[in-house]
């Protein structure tokens, strides 16, 4: 089928908007390839330092005609998804030697768990940890010893950070290698029930702890379709992972075989190869559009309305929420994965998974098939199902239709004709709304507001009965400039209780809510944020607000003259403690969420713009 006209027009608009920045990015990557740091250009002393600790690989590393893979690892044994990475470098070195190559750990990057820091002071560091990860990735790759890059990461800010850093070395081929989800634990419906009972004071902390431990019970990625698993989807749709590698369970023979196949493939497309596939060529405007389409079709995390723009900008590509909105209007929702439905990613993978989704979308003309990927045959390879062959190697066959229509459907009978994330806008600014998890009865809420500036204040009000009415809860001072934009997921159990009591409830905030936002209607990432004088700072308790995902409306029903005359709420003081003061510079210069929320990238863009089209030559100075 021919390409959908909206997909085509959105892509053309992104290409035109990005013409200058993309040209400059590609010029810099060509400079990196032709004149930048690499093994053939290192001095004998440079190389001696790099191989001093090597053993059996020393001879190969000293002679740059062989392929050497640089591994950026985000291993730690506090984060369940990343604990399996402890032994990956050892295995990957063996897999590389099997095909005449070598591998070295180029560097490590921090990997915080948003589940651990949720509702705590440490969450204020979360979004900006993405910049630190990008910078750490660049530090590791700056040694110039590598002809390809393997990125070991899965969770929330970690994958976007790895991609942002690696794309500044986009002359190199790169691949994301996941470790897989944990086995399914406590059913999600039961987990929600226990959390709400705790909020209502009907059970104690011990019962809650037992339920949480049964939900998050082993190594591997959490199994709900939040930001971590949406990251895997994004990487597959970008063509930066082995096909069908997202949701193979951790510590299984197929998972290890996929890692082995990934290492072998990376050697095949390395800079020494005749089929070199640099990241700068894989991540182009069409690939970014494919990632947005995947986000809409699967009902993924709202965090990716920040992460995809940030990753795109790292490759010189500029996207905005209008692009998301136009694609959302024509991309149907094909998936119901928790929190949009009761089933987790393991069940989703069992009934068809991403290969079935990609097959449906390509056949409907909703994806660019003519893209370069790390797989040999482009996006068509991602519409294939992986399994373990008799020789213990990965084999592929065409994806089959879904075996469970309650989890995954085809284009002929989608869950919803539009995408899972909508743009809402009006006199309160612009925000995003995850519709895939919200009942149709709640897609429009019009009610008086209560304005808060902390999560804890909302919880206290709920416990005191002050929210026992139809209400839109507004939480301000939660954007990048105010406190680093922590997730406010801790509000969902409290607001969910109010919905169960029969009240119409919604949340509006300049903060984030995450991919696990659940059934509560919410406009998040609203900008300009209150800290920068955005219109949320004009709201007062009792103002009536209309939030409508169907019409894309976020509006205060206040007389325009009165609205303009109102004083703005006083900006928040900078948070201190738990290391938050170390991130003051990032808060002070952070751009909007729609621009990606990266202070590092905003500064980089300004520097590149100042240099202009001589960037390749300027890099030599």
BELRAJO-V604191 format. One record per residue. N is the residue number from 1. RES is the residue in one small letter. PHI is phi in radians with two decimals (* if undefined). Layout:
N & RES & PHI
N & RES & PHI
This chain:
1 & x & *
2 & x & -1.22
3 & x & -1.16
4 & x & -0.98
5 & x & -1.12
6 & x & -1.23
7 & x & -1.02
8 & x & -1.13
9 & x & -1.24
10 & x & -1.09
11 & x & -1.08
12 & x & -1.10
13 & x & -1.16
14 & x & -1.13
15 & x & -1.06
16 & x & -1.16
17 & x & -1.11
18 & x & -1.73
19 & x & -0.91
20 & x & -1.28
21 & x & -1.15
22 & x & -1.20
23 & x & -1.05
24 & x & -1.19
25 & x & -1.08
26 & x & -1.12
27 & x & -1.12
28 & x & -1.20
29 & x & -1.16
30 & x & -1.16
31 & x & -1.08
32 & x & -1.02
33 & x & -1.16
34 & x & -1.41
35 & x & -2.32
36 & x & -1.34
37 & x & -1.22
38 & x & -2.77
39 & x & -1.00
40 & x & -1.10
41 & x & -1.73
42 & x & -1.35
43 & x & -1.34
44 & x & -1.04
45 & x & -1.15
46 & x & -0.98
47 & x & -1.17
48 & x & -1.03
49 & x & -1.10
50 & x & -1.22
51 & x & -1.94
52 & x & -0.98
53 & x & -1.60
54 & x & -1.28
55 & x & -1.99
56 & x & -1.24
57 & x & -1.64
58 & x & -1.04
59 & x & -1.09
60 & x & -1.11
61 & x & -1.16
62 & x & -1.37
63 & x & -2.08
64 & x & -1.27
65 & x & -1.41
66 & x & -1.57
67 & x & -1.66
68 & x & -2.16
69 & x & -1.64
70 & x & -1.60
71 & x & -1.75
72 & x & -1.82
73 & x & -1.92
74 & x & -1.99
75 & x & -1.08
76 & x & -2.66
77 & x & -1.77
78 & x & -1.70
79 & x & -1.68
80 & x & -1.02
81 & x & -1.19
82 & x & -1.82
83 & x & -1.01
84 & x & -1.08
85 & x & -1.20
86 & x & -0.89
87 & x & -1.84
88 & x & -1.07
89 & x & -1.01
90 & x & -1.08
91 & x & -1.15
92 & x & -1.16
93 & x & -1.12
94 & x & -1.15
95 & x & -1.08
96 & x & -1.16
97 & x & -1.09
98 & x & -1.04
99 & x & -2.07
100 & x & 1.30
101 & x & -2.13
102 & x & -2.32
103 & x & -2.55
104 & x & -2.34
105 & x & -1.31
106 & x & -1.32
107 & x & 3.03
108 & x & -2.04
109 & x & -2.33
110 & x & -1.21
111 & x & -2.49
112 & x & -1.57
113 & x & -1.78
114 & x & -1.15
115 & x & -1.15
116 & x & -1.31
117 & x & -1.54
118 & x & -0.93
119 & x & 1.36
120 & x & -1.95
121 & x & -1.05
122 & x & -1.07
123 & x & -1.11
124 & x & -1.17
125 & x & -1.59
126 & x & -1.07
127 & x & -1.06
128 & x & -1.33
129 & x & -1.09
130 & x & -1.06
131 & x & -1.14
132 & x & -1.10
133 & x & -1.12
134 & x & -1.06
135 & x & -1.16
136 & x & -1.11
137 & x & -1.08
138 & x & -1.12
139 & x & -1.06
140 & x & -1.09
141 & x & -1.39
142 & x & -1.16
143 & x & -1.22
144 & x & 1.28
145 & x & -1.58
146 & x & -2.19
147 & x & -1.94
148 & x & -2.98
149 & x & -2.23
150 & x & -1.95
151 & x & -1.83
152 & x & -1.78
153 & x & -2.98
154 & x & -2.41
155 & x & -1.44
156 & x & -0.76
157 & x & -1.47
158 & x & -1.31
159 & x & -1.10
160 & x & -1.00
161 & x & -1.10
162 & x & -1.05
163 & x & -1.19
164 & x & -1.06
165 & x & -1.25
166 & x & -1.17
167 & x & -1.17
168 & x & -1.35
169 & x & -2.06
170 & x & -1.19
171 & x & -1.26
172 & x & -1.71
173 & x & -1.18
174 & x & -2.52
175 & x & -2.58
176 & x & -1.59
177 & x & -2.10
178 & x & -1.44
179 & x & -1.93
180 & x & 1.72
181 & x & -1.32
182 & x & -1.21
183 & x & -1.16
184 & x & -1.16
185 & x & -1.91
186 & x & -0.98
187 & x & -0.94
188 & x & -1.07
189 & x & -1.07
190 & x & -1.23
191 & x & -1.05
192 & x & -1.10
193 & x & -1.07
194 & x & -1.15
195 & x & -1.10
196 & x & -1.24
197 & x & -1.09
198 & x & -1.18
199 & x & -1.01
200 & x & -1.44
201 & x & 1.34
202 & x & -1.56
203 & x & -2.36
204 & x & -1.73
205 & x & -1.11
206 & x & -1.12
207 & x & -1.14
208 & x & -1.11
209 & x & -1.10
210 & x & -1.11
211 & x & -1.18
212 & x & -1.11
213 & x & -1.20
214 & x & -1.30
215 & x & -1.40
216 & x & -1.97
217 & x & -2.15
218 & x & -2.77
219 & x & -1.24
220 & x & 1.96
221 & x & -1.25
222 & x & -0.98
223 & x & -1.63
224 & x & -1.41
225 & x & -1.56
226 & x & -1.74
227 & x & -1.16
228 & x & -1.04
229 & x & -1.28
230 & x & -1.13
231 & x & -0.99
232 & x & -1.15
233 & x & -0.99
234 & x & -0.99
235 & x & -1.14
236 & x & -1.17
237 & x & -1.15
238 & x & -1.34
239 & x & 1.42
240 & x & -1.92
241 & x & -2.31
242 & x & -1.07
243 & x & -0.99
244 & x & 1.05
245 & x & -1.76
246 & x & -1.10
247 & x & -2.07
248 & x & -1.34
249 & x & -1.04
250 & x & -1.09
251 & x & 1.02
252 & x & -2.05
253 & x & -1.00
254 & x & -1.15
255 & x & -1.09
256 & x & -1.16
257 & x & -1.12
258 & x & -1.19
259 & x & -1.10
260 & x & -1.08
261 & x & -1.09
262 & x & -1.11
263 & x & -1.11
264 & x & -1.07
265 & x & -1.18
266 & x & -1.09
267 & x & -1.15
268 & x & -1.15
269 & x & -1.96
270 & x & -1.21
271 & x & -1.14
272 & x & -1.45
273 & x & -1.58
274 & x & -1.33
275 & x & -2.01
276 & x & -1.07
277 & x & -2.24
278 & x & -1.10
279 & x & -1.03
280 & x & -1.09
281 & x & -1.52
282 & x & -1.23
283 & x & -1.54
284 & x & -2.06
285 & x & -1.08
286 & x & -1.17
287 & x & -1.12
288 & x & -1.10
289 & x & -1.08
290 & x & -1.02
291 & x & -1.14
292 & x & -1.16
293 & x & -1.06
294 & x & -1.07
295 & x & -1.05
296 & x & -1.17
297 & x & -1.14
298 & x & -1.70
299 & x & 1.16
300 & x & -1.37
301 & x & -1.23
302 & x & -1.08
303 & x & -1.01
304 & x & -1.37
305 & x & -1.32
306 & x & -1.76
307 & x & -1.24
308 & x & -1.09
309 & x & -1.03
310 & x & -1.19
311 & x & -1.11
312 & x & -1.06
313 & x & -1.10
314 & x & -1.11
315 & x & -1.84
316 & x & 1.35
317 & x & -1.97
318 & x & -1.94
319 & x & -2.13
320 & x & -2.39
321 & x & -1.26
322 & x & -1.13
323 & x & -1.07
324 & x & -1.05
325 & x & -1.12
326 & x & -1.19
327 & x & -1.25
328 & x & -1.06
329 & x & -1.18
330 & x & -2.12
331 & x & -1.74
332 & x & -1.33
333 & x & -1.44
334 & x & -1.80
335 & x & -2.19
336 & x & -2.24
337 & x & -2.03
338 & x & -0.90
339 & x & -1.59
340 & x & -1.32
341 & x & -2.63
342 & x & -1.34
343 & x & -1.61
344 & x & -1.66
345 & x & -1.19
346 & x & -1.13
347 & x & -1.19
348 & x & -1.00
349 & x & -1.15
350 & x & -1.12
351 & x & -1.58
352 & x & 2.70
353 & x & 1.12
354 & x & -1.10
355 & x & -1.01
356 & x & -1.18
357 & x & -1.05
358 & x & -1.14
359 & x & -1.06
360 & x & -1.09
361 & x & -1.22
362 & x & -1.21
363 & x & -1.16
364 & x & -1.58
365 & x & 1.29
366 & x & -1.73
367 & x & -2.25
368 & x & -1.32
369 & x & -1.48
370 & x & -1.53
371 & x & -2.03
372 & x & -1.49
373 & x & -2.24
374 & x & -1.29
375 & x & -1.44
376 & x & -1.07
377 & x & -1.90
378 & x & 1.18
379 & x & -1.15
380 & x & -1.02
381 & x & -1.16
382 & x & -1.48
383 & x & -1.72
384 & x & -2.22
385 & x & -1.64
386 & x & -1.62
387 & x & -2.62
388 & x & -1.69
389 & x & -1.38
390 & x & -1.08
391 & x & -1.57
392 & x & 1.19
393 & x & -1.85
394 & x & -1.28
395 & x & -2.17
396 & x & -2.16
397 & x & -2.45
398 & x & -0.98
399 & x & -1.11
400 & x & -1.80
401 & x & -1.06
402 & x & -1.02
403 & x & -1.74
404 & x & -2.59
405 & x & -1.26
406 & x & -1.41
407 & x & -2.01
408 & x & -2.48
409 & x & -2.19
410 & x & -1.62
411 & x & -1.14
412 & x & -1.26
413 & x & -2.57
414 & x & -1.19
415 & x & -1.18
416 & x & -2.64
417 & x & -1.20
418 & x & -1.90
419 & x & -1.28
420 & x & -1.42
421 & x & -2.34
422 & x & -2.10
423 & x & -1.53
424 & x & -2.11
425 & x & -2.72
426 & x & 2.93
427 & x & -1.30
428 & x & -1.74
429 & x & 1.86
430 & x & -2.13
431 & x & -2.58
432 & x & -2.10
433 & x & -2.37
434 & x & -1.52
435 & x & -1.51
436 & x & -1.13
437 & x & -1.76
438 & x & -1.85
439 & x & -1.08
440 & x & -0.99
441 & x & -1.17
442 & x & -1.95
443 & x & -1.20
444 & x & -2.20
445 & x & -2.26
446 & x & -2.25
447 & x & -2.81
448 & x & -1.14
449 & x & -1.83
450 & x & -2.08
451 & x & -1.80
452 & x & -2.28
453 & x & -2.13
454 & x & -2.56
455 & x & -1.11
456 & x & -1.09
457 & x & -1.14
458 & x & -1.12
459 & x & -1.11
460 & x & -1.13
461 & x & -1.13
462 & x & -1.14
463 & x & -1.18
464 & x & -1.51
465 & x & 1.43
466 & x & -1.29
467 & x & -1.86
468 & x & -1.38
469 & x & -2.99
470 & x & -1.16
471 & x & -2.74
472 & x & -1.87
473 & x & -1.47
474 & x & -1.97
475 & x & -2.07
476 & x & -1.89
477 & x & 1.26
478 & x & -2.09
479 & x & -1.49
480 & x & -0.98
481 & x & -1.25
482 & x & -1.38
483 & x & -2.53
484 & x & 1.63
485 & x & 1.10
486 & x & -1.23
487 & x & -1.27
488 & x & -1.97
489 & x & -1.07
490 & x & -1.12
491 & x & -1.40
492 & x & -1.10
493 & x & -1.02
494 & x & -1.13
495 & x & -1.26
496 & x & -1.11
497 & x & -1.06
498 & x & -1.12
499 & x & -1.14
500 & x & -1.13
501 & x & -1.46
502 & x & 1.69
503 & x & -1.56
504 & x & -1.44
505 & x & -2.31
506 & x & -2.58
507 & x & -2.16
508 & x & -2.25
509 & x & -2.74
510 & x & -1.55
511 & x & -1.67
512 & x & -1.88
513 & x & -2.19
514 & x & 1.57
515 & x & -1.32
516 & x & -1.74
517 & x & -1.21
518 & x & 1.28
519 & x & -1.48
520 & x & -1.37
521 & x & -1.06
522 & x & -2.67
523 & x & -1.83
524 & x & -2.08
525 & x & 1.06
526 & x & -1.12
527 & x & -2.37
528 & x & -1.10
529 & x & -1.20
530 & x & -1.04
531 & x & -1.06
532 & x & -1.72
533 & x & 1.45
534 & x & -1.14
535 & x & -1.13
536 & x & -1.01
537 & x & -1.25
538 & x & -1.60
539 & x & -1.17
540 & x & -2.30
541 & x & -0.89
542 & x & 1.70
543 & x & -1.04
544 & x & -1.58
545 & x & -2.13
546 & x & -1.92
547 & x & -2.11
548 & x & -2.36
549 & x & -1.26
550 & x & -1.10
551 & x & -1.70
552 & x & 1.19
553 & x & -1.96
554 & x & -2.40
555 & x & -2.50
556 & x & -1.55
557 & x & -1.51
558 & x & -2.20
559 & x & -0.93
560 & x & -0.98
561 & x & -1.17
562 & x & -1.09
563 & x & -1.04
564 & x & -1.21
565 & x & -1.43
566 & x & -1.19
567 & x & -1.31
568 & x & -1.43
569 & x & -1.02
570 & x & -1.04
571 & x & -1.02
572 & x & -1.33
573 & x & -1.33
574 & x & -1.13
575 & x & -1.28
576 & x & -2.15
577 & x & 1.59
578 & x & 0.95
579 & x & 1.34
580 & x & -1.14
581 & x & -1.15
582 & x & -1.17
583 & x & -1.83
584 & x & -1.00
585 & x & -1.05
586 & x & -1.16
587 & x & -1.13
588 & x & -1.12
589 & x & -2.06
590 & x & -1.15
591 & x & -1.40
592 & x & -1.23
593 & x & -1.05
594 & x & -1.11
595 & x & -1.51
596 & x & 1.92
597 & x & 1.19
598 & x & -1.85
599 & x & -1.14
600 & x & -1.02
601 & x & -1.25
602 & x & -1.06
603 & x & -1.15
604 & x & -1.09
605 & x & -1.07
606 & x & -1.11
607 & x & -1.15
608 & x & -1.15
609 & x & -1.09
610 & x & -1.17
611 & x & -1.33
612 & x & 1.40
613 & x & -1.34
614 & x & -1.58
615 & x & -1.06
616 & x & -1.08
617 & x & -1.29
618 & x & -1.07
619 & x & -1.11
620 & x & -1.38
621 & x & -1.22
